[in-house]
Amino acid sequence: MKGVLGLALIGALLLAPGQPVMAASGWAGDLTPLPQAEWNVRRAAHLLERAGFGGTPEQVAELAALSPREAVRRLVYFEGAPASTLAPFDQSDIFDAALDAFPPSRPATTDLAKAKGEAIGVKVKPAGNRPIQPVANKFFYWLRASRLETHRINYWWANRMLASPRPFEEKMALFWHGHFATTEEKVRDYRKMLAQLELFQREGRGNFRTLLVGVAQDPAMLAFLDAGINVKGAPNENFAREIMELFSMGVGNYSEQDIREAARAFTGWNFQGLAFHVDADRHDDAEKTVLGRSGRFDGVDVIDIILQQPVTAEYIAGKLYAFFVRSDPDPGLKKKLGDLLRANRYEIAPFMEAVLLSKDFHAPESVATHIKSPVELIVSTYRKLGVKEMPGVPDFNEVSSALGQRLLYPPTVAGWAGGRSWVTPGLLILRGNFALDVVFPDISFLPEDRYPSYSTGNEIRAVHERIRAGLDMTSATRPVDKDGGMDMMAASSRNVDRDEDFNTRFASYRGWQMAIERVKPIPRTIARLDLTRMVIGAGCKTALDAVRHFEGRFLSVPLDDKSRNAIAEFLGKELGTSDLLAAETYAEDALRLTLHLIMSRPEYQLG
């Protein structure tokens, strides 16, 4: 079915997108508040899309019934919003204290075991075959378990985006995750990634100074940017460079000397377990000169100096604006935004209140011009469908990753490029396939948290099958190429196996077993949709009525008449009639095909 409907998607991509939502108004760049007389359902939907993840017609109508200021304050300050009853993350109890000083690699782990007789809480066997095997097994266990638990965090967060009565809280956390980008791939500890996410959720609407200091002292960021090797006499410039280049000021607003001096101020900053720690013996307490200021600065002092630079407010305000409004503010607007953030003393909530309430936010240049990120696409789809819990099929992690945005795994410290990079021709096809999987779920899906599907997945499954067939460990784990010969990896593995201390490939296999045994599974529910009830409940009587309902509910850009009528004709043919009520008992699949067609269009990629 995907191949057939993929042709429909390609055809849809060739159609011209619909007309702009509103005619030109001259509002671009105007930060004065939107007048009450200009407030309507369409603008309420735009606000909920950008400050949250969209919503059902009922949720949009609830916002539209308020004044513009009341609607913005409900989202930004939660005034009048229901109390959140969302549960904290339910951890799987996979960590033990011996894993805290986790070695940087498998060779470092097994070398430590050979030298000390113990590593990561596992003693070397005093006699017998492969005495270091349990150590190697545990090393791979933690890599696998932390990764799987991180995927569970992603589901937990996606559920919060979907179900929270405070969606702006999660939207801000999503922004800061892309701004202060760290990845579990390097941190290798789900606990640190979770703590950082909770920092974004807790402080994301608060004061930027508080957040910046919190991130600078956050174990995930300290691990990610190599704080452990930033010491007196040999400063590492990673964090000092990123805090100026990406986190606060932007390229070209500092010198290389400023970076070197700032790096000295951050020396000795590290973590113990999940707590920030300063090693006084490794901190350079001598005088430094940063951005024209001199003193015996530490990291917090440097952050305060950075915040005093006018360009900092403009840079942060510009990034917030690009995420929530549009990506091309002119220099004059950037300066006004920076002045606004400084006037609010770097408090994010009042700054965002002013931006979201402004005429500029509702200008034609800002409406339906944002290409939804994969996470926004997925979450907004389910919110508009009225789904209350993130389905387990299709898999949120797998889909978002295929579309280019796996949470807690940004590709670089600069986060995701965004914008047009989300909608290459290949990615548009995959977006259409996601829409198909929503309305017609793939029941052959194999969950990666129970069945390894990474680059080594086939090898791991092969090891399992060989052991079950009765092969010994060495034979079961020997990689063989397709011609029956031995490749370079195989030769390397055989050389490792010769000393019989441990078998790396078996350790990888055993690590997966141990991780899957201990990490709680992701619930594999399927969204329960009833599109027939949805459209008839909305008063639709004809195929064209149903298409108009889908259009208003799911699209930020209305269809042109030709496209709308063509889709209605398609639905009528699938139903065998244009009378929706006459087809009520069998309309569901036809409605799902029609919704897939609409969600595969270019217009659906815009929010």
TIGUDO-475778 format. One line per 10 residues: their letters; for each residue x, y, z of C-alpha. Coordinates in Angstrom, 1 decimal, padded with zeros to 4 digits. Layout:
<rs>
a) X,Y,Z; ... $
</rs>
This chain:
<rs>
mkgvlglali) 000.0,000.0,000.0; 002.9,002.4,000.7; 004.1,002.2,-002.8; 000.7,003.0,-004.3; -000.1,005.8,-001.9; 003.5,007.1,-002.4; 002.4,007.9,-006.0; -000.5,009.9,-004.6; 002.0,011.8,-002.4; 004.2,012.6,-005.4 $
galllapgqp) 001.2,013.9,-007.3; 000.2,016.0,-004.3; 003.7,017.5,-004.2; 003.3,018.7,-007.8; 000.1,020.7,-006.9; 000.5,024.3,-006.0; 000.0,025.1,-002.3; -003.0,027.0,-001.2; -003.4,030.7,-000.9; -002.0,032.7,002.1 $
vmaasgwagd) -004.2,032.7,005.2; -004.4,036.5,005.4; -003.9,039.4,003.0; -000.9,041.7,003.5; -001.4,044.0,006.5; 001.8,045.9,007.0; 002.2,044.3,010.4; 005.6,042.7,009.9; 008.1,044.1,012.4; 005.3,045.7,014.5 $
ltplpqaewn) 005.6,044.5,018.1; 002.5,046.4,019.4; -000.3,044.1,020.6; -002.9,042.6,018.3; -006.2,044.5,018.6; -009.2,042.6,020.0; -011.1,043.2,016.8; -008.5,041.2,014.8; -008.7,038.2,017.1; -010.4,035.1,015.6 $
vrraahller) -010.3,031.3,015.5; -007.7,031.2,012.7; -005.3,033.4,014.8; -006.0,031.3,017.9; -005.0,028.2,015.9; -001.8,029.9,014.8; -000.9,030.8,018.4; -001.6,027.3,019.6; 000.5,025.8,016.7; 003.5,028.0,017.4 $
agfggtpeqv) 003.4,028.3,021.2; 002.4,024.6,021.5; 001.8,021.7,019.1; -001.6,022.6,017.7; -004.8,021.2,019.0; -008.3,020.0,018.3; -011.0,022.4,017.0; -012.4,022.4,020.6; -009.1,023.5,022.1; -008.7,026.2,019.5 $
aelaalspre) -012.2,027.5,020.1; -011.5,027.6,023.8; -008.5,029.9,023.1; -010.4,032.0,020.6; -013.1,032.7,023.2; -010.6,034.6,025.3; -009.0,037.9,024.5; -005.7,037.9,022.7; -003.9,038.8,026.0; -005.7,036.2,028.0 $
avrrlvyfeg) -005.0,033.5,025.4; -001.3,034.3,025.4; -001.1,034.4,029.2; -002.9,031.1,029.4; -000.1,029.5,027.3; 002.9,031.4,028.7; 001.9,031.7,032.4; -000.7,028.9,032.5; -003.4,031.3,033.8; -006.7,029.5,033.7 $
apastlapfd) -005.1,026.3,032.4; -005.8,023.0,034.2; -003.2,021.8,036.7; -000.7,019.4,035.2; -001.1,015.8,036.4; 001.7,014.4,034.3; 003.8,011.8,036.1; 007.6,012.1,036.4; 009.7,009.8,034.4; 009.5,006.2,035.7 $
qsdifdaald) 013.0,004.9,035.8; 013.9,001.3,035.2; 016.4,000.8,038.0; 019.3,-000.1,035.7; 022.2,001.9,037.4; 024.5,001.0,040.2; 027.2,003.1,041.8; 030.1,001.2,040.2; 029.1,002.6,036.8; 029.6,006.2,037.9 $
afppsrpatt) 033.2,006.5,036.8; 032.3,004.8,033.5; 035.5,004.1,031.4; 035.7,005.8,028.0; 036.0,002.6,026.0; 035.9,-001.2,026.1; 039.7,-001.4,025.9; 040.0,001.0,028.8; 037.6,-001.1,030.8; 039.3,-004.5,030.1 $
dlakakgeai) 042.8,-003.0,030.6; 041.7,-001.6,034.0; 040.3,-005.1,034.9; 043.6,-006.7,034.0; 045.7,-004.2,035.9; 043.4,-003.9,039.0; 041.6,-007.2,039.1; 038.3,-005.4,038.9; 036.4,-002.8,036.8; 032.9,-001.2,037.0 $
gvkvkpagnr) 032.1,-003.2,040.0; 032.9,-006.6,038.5; 035.9,-008.7,039.7; 038.0,-010.7,037.4; 037.4,-014.5,037.7; 040.3,-016.1,039.6; 040.4,-019.1,037.3; 038.6,-020.7,034.4; 037.8,-019.7,030.9; 037.6,-016.0,029.8 $
piqpvankff) 038.2,-014.4,033.3; 037.4,-010.9,032.1; 034.2,-011.8,030.2; 031.8,-010.6,033.0; 033.5,-007.2,033.0; 033.2,-006.8,029.2; 029.6,-007.9,029.4; 028.7,-005.2,031.9; 030.5,-002.5,029.9; 028.3,-003.3,026.9 $
ywlrasrlet) 025.2,-003.7,029.2; 025.5,-000.1,030.3; 025.9,001.3,026.8; 022.8,-000.6,025.7; 020.7,000.0,028.8; 021.5,003.7,028.9; 020.5,004.0,025.3; 017.3,002.1,025.7; 016.3,004.1,028.8; 017.0,007.3,026.9 $
hrinywwanr) 014.5,006.1,024.3; 012.0,005.7,027.1; 012.7,009.3,028.1; 011.9,010.4,024.6; 008.5,008.6,024.8; 007.9,010.2,028.2; 008.7,013.6,026.8; 006.7,013.1,023.6; 003.7,012.1,025.8; 004.1,015.4,027.8 $
mlasprpfee) 004.1,017.4,024.5; 001.0,015.5,023.5; -001.0,015.5,026.7; 000.2,018.5,028.7; -002.3,021.3,029.5; 000.9,023.5,029.4; 002.3,022.8,025.9; 004.4,026.0,025.9; 006.5,024.5,028.7; 007.4,021.6,026.5 $
kmalfwhghf) 007.8,023.8,023.4; 010.3,025.9,025.3; 012.2,022.8,026.5; 012.3,021.6,022.8; 013.8,025.0,021.8; 016.5,024.9,024.6; 017.4,021.3,023.7; 018.2,022.4,020.2; 020.1,025.5,021.5; 022.1,023.7,024.2 $
atteekvrdy) 022.5,020.5,022.2; 024.0,017.5,023.9; 023.7,013.8,022.9; 023.5,010.6,024.8; 025.8,009.2,022.2; 028.7,010.9,024.0; 027.3,011.5,027.5; 026.4,007.8,027.8; 024.2,008.3,030.9; 020.5,008.6,030.6 $
rkmlaqlelf) 020.4,010.1,034.1; 022.4,013.1,033.0; 020.3,013.6,029.9; 017.1,013.4,031.9; 018.4,015.9,034.5; 019.2,018.3,031.6; 015.8,017.9,030.1; 014.2,018.6,033.4; 016.3,021.7,033.7; 014.9,023.0,030.4 $
qregrgnfrt) 011.3,022.1,031.5; 011.8,023.8,034.9; 013.7,026.9,033.8; 012.9,027.3,030.2; 010.4,030.1,030.7; 012.5,031.8,033.5; 015.6,033.9,033.6; 018.2,033.3,030.9; 021.1,033.9,033.3; 019.7,031.2,035.6 $
llvgvaqdpa) 019.4,028.8,032.7; 022.8,029.6,031.3; 024.5,029.1,034.6; 022.5,025.9,035.1; 023.6,024.5,031.8; 027.2,025.5,032.4; 027.1,023.5,035.6; 025.0,020.7,034.2; 026.7,017.2,034.3; 025.4,016.4,030.8 $
mlafldagin) 027.0,019.5,029.3; 030.2,019.1,031.3; 030.5,015.5,030.1; 029.6,016.4,026.5; 032.2,019.3,026.3; 035.0,017.5,028.1; 035.1,019.4,031.3; 037.3,016.7,032.9; 040.3,017.7,030.8; 039.8,021.5,031.3 $
vkgapnenfa) 042.4,022.0,034.1; 044.8,024.7,035.3; 047.8,024.8,033.1; 046.2,023.0,030.2; 042.8,024.6,029.6; 040.4,022.9,027.1; 038.6,025.5,025.1; 035.5,023.5,024.1; 033.0,024.9,026.5; 034.3,028.5,026.4 $
reimelfsmg) 034.1,028.5,022.6; 030.6,027.0,022.5; 029.2,029.3,025.2; 030.2,032.3,023.2; 029.7,031.0,019.6; 026.5,029.0,020.0; 024.9,029.6,023.4; 025.1,033.4,023.9; 026.8,035.7,021.5; 027.2,034.3,018.0 $
vgnyseqdir) 030.2,034.1,015.7; 032.3,037.2,015.3; 031.5,038.9,018.6; 034.6,037.7,020.5; 038.2,037.0,019.9; 040.3,033.9,020.1; 042.0,035.5,023.1; 038.6,035.9,024.8; 038.0,032.2,024.4; 041.4,031.2,025.8 $
eaaraftgwn) 041.0,033.4,028.8; 037.4,032.3,029.4; 038.5,028.6,029.2; 040.9,029.4,032.2; 037.9,030.7,034.1; 036.0,027.4,033.7; 039.0,025.2,034.7; 038.2,022.8,037.5; 034.5,022.7,036.7; 033.3,019.1,036.7 $
fqglafhvda) 030.8,016.7,038.2; 030.6,014.0,040.8; 027.7,011.6,040.1; 024.9,013.9,039.2; 026.2,016.9,041.1; 028.2,019.9,039.9; 031.7,020.0,041.5; 034.6,022.4,041.5; 038.0,021.0,041.9; 039.8,023.9,043.5 $
drhddaektv) 043.3,022.4,042.8; 042.5,022.3,039.1; 041.0,025.8,038.9; 043.1,028.7,037.6; 042.4,031.5,040.0; 044.8,034.0,038.4; 043.7,037.2,036.7; 042.1,036.9,033.2; 040.9,039.4,030.7; 037.6,038.5,028.9 $
lgrsgrfdgv) 035.8,040.9,026.6; 037.7,043.9,027.9; 037.2,043.1,031.6; 040.0,041.9,033.9; 039.9,040.1,037.2; 040.3,036.7,038.9; 037.2,035.4,037.2; 035.5,032.1,037.5; 032.9,030.7,035.1; 029.9,032.5,036.6 $
dvidiilqqp) 031.8,035.8,036.3; 032.5,035.1,032.7; 028.8,034.4,032.1; 027.9,037.7,033.7; 030.4,039.6,031.5; 028.8,037.9,028.4; 025.3,038.9,029.5; 026.4,042.5,029.7; 027.3,042.6,026.0; 024.4,044.1,023.9 $
vtaeyiagkl) 024.9,041.5,021.2; 024.0,038.7,023.7; 020.4,039.9,024.1; 020.0,040.4,020.4; 021.4,036.9,019.6; 019.2,035.1,022.1; 016.1,037.1,021.2; 016.8,036.5,017.6; 017.0,032.7,018.1; 013.8,032.6,020.1 $
yaffvrsdpd) 012.1,034.7,017.4; 013.4,032.5,014.6; 012.0,029.4,016.4; 008.6,030.8,017.3; 007.9,033.3,014.6; 009.9,033.4,011.4; 013.6,032.9,010.4; 014.3,036.2,008.7; 014.0,039.2,011.1; 015.7,042.3,009.6 $
pglkkklgdl) 018.5,044.1,011.6; 016.1,046.7,012.8; 013.7,044.1,014.2; 016.6,042.2,015.8; 017.7,045.3,017.6; 014.1,045.9,018.9; 013.9,042.3,020.1; 017.3,042.6,021.9; 016.1,045.8,023.6; 012.9,044.0,024.6 $
lranryeiap) 014.8,041.1,026.2; 017.2,043.5,028.0; 014.3,045.6,029.2; 012.9,042.4,030.8; 016.3,041.6,032.4; 016.6,038.4,030.4; 013.2,037.1,031.7; 012.0,034.8,029.0; 008.3,034.6,029.8; 007.5,038.4,029.5 $
fmeavllskd) 009.6,038.6,026.4; 007.7,035.7,024.8; 004.4,037.2,025.9; 005.1,040.4,024.1; 006.3,038.5,020.9; 003.3,036.2,020.8; 000.8,039.0,021.4; 002.3,041.2,018.7; 000.9,042.1,015.3; 004.2,040.9,013.9 $
fhapesvath) 003.5,037.4,015.2; 000.2,037.4,013.3; 001.5,039.1,010.1; 001.1,037.2,006.8; 004.9,036.9,006.7; 004.7,034.9,009.9; 001.7,032.7,009.4; 002.1,029.2,007.9; 005.7,029.9,007.0; 007.3,027.6,009.5 $
ikspvelivs) 008.3,024.1,008.3; 007.4,021.8,011.1; 010.3,019.8,012.5; 009.8,016.0,012.7; 008.9,016.2,016.4; 006.4,019.0,015.8; 004.9,017.1,012.8; 004.4,013.9,014.9; 003.1,015.5,018.0; 000.8,018.0,016.3 $
tyrklgvkem) -000.7,015.2,014.2; -001.8,013.3,017.2; -002.9,016.4,019.1; -005.2,017.4,016.1; -006.5,013.9,016.0; -007.4,014.1,019.7; -005.1,011.2,020.7; -004.3,011.3,024.4; -001.2,009.1,024.5; 001.8,008.7,022.2 $
pgvpdfnevs) 001.2,005.5,020.3; 003.8,002.8,020.4; 003.2,001.9,016.7; 004.5,003.6,014.7; 007.5,004.0,016.9; 008.1,007.7,017.9; 011.9,007.3,018.1; 012.1,005.4,014.8; 009.9,007.8,012.9; 011.5,011.0,014.3 $
salgqrllyp) 015.0,009.6,013.6; 014.1,008.6,010.0; 012.7,012.2,009.5; 015.9,013.7,010.9; 015.3,014.5,014.5; 015.8,011.9,017.2; 015.4,013.6,020.6; 018.4,013.6,022.9; 020.6,012.7,019.9; 021.2,016.0,018.1 $
ptvagwaggr) 023.7,015.6,015.2; 026.1,018.4,016.5; 026.6,020.8,019.3; 024.8,023.3,017.0; 021.7,021.2,017.2; 019.5,020.7,014.1; 019.7,022.9,011.0; 015.9,023.0,010.6; 014.0,024.9,008.0; 014.2,023.6,004.5 $
swvtpgllil) 016.6,020.8,005.6; 013.5,019.1,007.0; 011.8,018.7,003.6; 014.2,017.2,001.0; 012.3,015.1,-001.6; 013.2,011.9,000.2; 012.1,013.2,003.6; 008.8,014.4,002.1; 008.1,010.8,001.0; 008.9,009.6,004.5 $
rgnfaldvvf) 006.6,012.2,006.0; 003.9,010.9,003.8; 004.7,007.3,004.9; 004.4,008.5,008.5; 000.9,009.8,007.8; 000.1,006.4,006.3; 001.4,004.6,009.3; -000.9,006.8,011.5; -004.1,005.8,009.7; -003.0,002.3,008.7 $
pdisflpedr) -000.4,001.1,011.3; 002.3,-001.4,010.3; 001.4,-004.5,012.3; 004.7,-006.2,011.2; 006.6,-003.6,013.2; 009.5,-004.9,015.4; 010.2,-002.7,018.4; 013.9,-001.8,018.7; 013.8,-001.7,022.5; 013.1,-005.5,022.4 $
ypsystgnei) 014.8,-006.4,019.2; 018.1,-004.7,018.3; 017.9,-002.9,015.0; 021.1,-000.9,015.0; 024.1,-001.4,012.8; 025.1,-004.5,014.8; 021.6,-005.9,015.1; 022.0,-008.6,012.5; 025.3,-009.7,014.0; 023.7,-009.9,017.4 $
ravherirag) 020.8,-011.9,016.2; 023.2,-014.2,014.3; 025.1,-014.9,017.5; 021.9,-015.8,019.3; 020.9,-018.2,016.6; 024.3,-019.9,016.5; 024.4,-020.3,020.3; 020.9,-021.8,020.3; 022.1,-024.2,017.6; 024.8,-025.4,020.0 $
ldmtsatrpv) 027.9,-023.7,018.7; 030.6,-022.7,021.2; 031.2,-019.0,022.0; 034.2,-018.6,019.6; 032.4,-020.2,016.7; 029.1,-018.4,017.4; 030.7,-015.0,017.4; 033.1,-015.4,014.5; 031.9,-013.0,011.7; 032.0,-014.4,008.2 $
dkdggmdmma) 031.5,-012.4,005.0; 029.0,-013.4,002.3; 031.5,-015.5,000.4; 032.5,-017.5,003.4; 035.8,-015.9,003.9; 037.0,-013.8,006.9; 037.0,-010.0,006.6; 039.2,-007.6,008.5; 036.8,-007.3,011.4; 036.7,-011.1,011.7 $
assrnvdrde) 040.5,-011.3,011.7; 040.7,-008.7,014.4; 038.1,-010.4,016.5; 039.9,-013.7,016.2; 043.2,-012.1,017.3; 041.3,-010.7,020.4; 039.9,-014.1,021.1; 043.3,-015.8,021.1; 044.1,-014.8,024.7; 040.7,-016.1,025.8 $
dfntrfasyr) 040.4,-013.3,028.4; 037.1,-012.2,026.9; 035.1,-012.2,023.7; 034.0,-008.7,022.6; 031.3,-009.8,020.2; 029.8,-012.1,022.8; 029.9,-009.2,025.3; 028.0,-007.1,022.9; 025.4,-009.8,022.5; 025.2,-010.5,026.3 $
gwqmaiervk) 025.0,-006.8,027.0; 021.9,-006.5,024.9; 020.3,-009.4,026.7; 021.0,-007.9,030.1; 019.7,-004.5,029.0; 016.5,-005.8,027.5; 015.9,-007.9,030.6; 016.2,-004.8,032.9; 014.9,-001.8,030.9; 011.1,-001.5,031.1 $
piprtiarld) 009.4,-001.9,027.7; 007.8,001.0,025.8; 004.0,000.3,025.6; 003.1,-000.6,022.1; -000.4,000.8,021.8; -001.9,001.8,018.5; -003.9,005.1,018.2; -007.7,004.4,018.2; -009.1,006.6,015.5; -012.7,007.0,014.5 $
ltrmvigagc) -012.7,009.5,011.6; -016.3,008.6,010.7; -017.4,009.8,014.1; -015.1,012.8,013.9; -016.6,014.2,010.7; -020.2,013.3,011.3; -020.0,014.7,014.8; -018.8,017.9,013.2; -022.0,018.0,011.1; -020.5,016.9,007.8 $
ktaldavrhf) -023.1,015.4,005.4; -021.1,015.2,002.1; -017.7,014.2,001.0; -016.9,017.9,000.4; -018.0,018.7,003.9; -015.6,016.1,005.3; -012.7,017.4,003.2; -013.4,021.0,004.5; -013.4,019.7,008.1; -010.0,017.9,007.6 $
egrflsvpld) -008.7,021.1,005.9; -009.7,023.3,008.8; -008.6,020.9,011.4; -005.2,019.9,010.0; -003.9,022.6,007.6; -002.5,026.0,008.4; -002.8,026.9,004.7; -006.2,026.4,003.1; -006.5,024.4,000.0; -007.2,026.0,-003.3 $
dksrnaiaef) -010.6,025.2,-004.8; -009.2,022.9,-007.5; -007.3,020.8,-005.0; -010.2,020.7,-002.5; -012.7,019.6,-005.1; -010.2,017.0,-006.4; -009.8,015.5,-003.0; -013.6,015.5,-002.4; -014.0,013.7,-005.7; -011.5,011.1,-004.6 $
lgkelgtsdl) -013.4,010.6,-001.3; -016.7,010.3,-003.2; -015.3,007.7,-005.5; -014.0,005.7,-002.6; -017.4,005.9,-000.8; -019.3,005.2,-004.0; -021.4,008.3,-003.2; -021.0,011.9,-002.1; -023.6,011.3,000.6; -021.5,010.8,003.7 $
laaetyaeda) -024.4,009.8,005.9; -025.5,007.1,003.5; -021.9,005.7,003.6; -021.6,006.0,007.4; -021.2,002.2,008.1; -018.3,001.7,005.7; -016.7,005.2,005.4; -013.8,004.8,007.8; -011.1,003.4,005.4; -012.1,005.9,002.7 $
lrltlhlims) -011.8,008.7,005.2; -008.4,007.4,006.3; -007.1,007.3,002.8; -008.3,010.9,002.3; -006.7,012.1,005.5; -003.5,010.5,004.4; -003.6,012.3,001.1; -004.2,015.7,002.9; -001.4,015.0,005.5; 001.0,014.1,002.6 $
rpeyqlg) 000.5,017.5,000.9; 003.1,020.3,001.1; 000.6,022.5,003.0; 000.6,020.0,005.9; 004.4,020.5,006.4; 003.7,024.2,007.4; 002.6,025.5,010.7 $
</rs>
